[in-house]
Amino acid sequence: MNCFTVQRVFQALRLAADVKRTDGARYQPRLHDLRHTAAVHRLVAGYRDGADLQMLLVQLSAYLGHVSLAGTQKYLTLTPELREHASARFARYALGGSHE
């Protein structure tokens, strides 16, 4: 199955399930958006698990097939949950605690 077939199947499933954006965004949900969602969910899970985020980012970058962390940064949308976890970890660090 080639990528165009997969994209057409995804679009058909999305339409059948009536999954659509109503916020005026230019694009409707795309198969590629799943990569963004998975990357953010993995980072949030890393925060929850108390993971070494520097190592997690390197692993995530390799998993996504990027040659640098800069490529991975494009996938990491700052969601409210991600912001909450990052802020809490930074607050612990700023108060003299561990960054982990």
LINBELCOR-V851599 format. One record per helix or strand. SS is the DSSP state (hx for helix, st for strand). FROM is the first residue (numbers start at 1). LEN is the number of residues. Records with the same first field share a line. If there is no record, write none. Layout:
# LINBELCOR-V851599
SS->FROM-LEN + FROM-LEN
This chain:
# LINBELCOR-V851599
hx->3-14 + 33-17 + 53-12 + 69-5 + 80-15
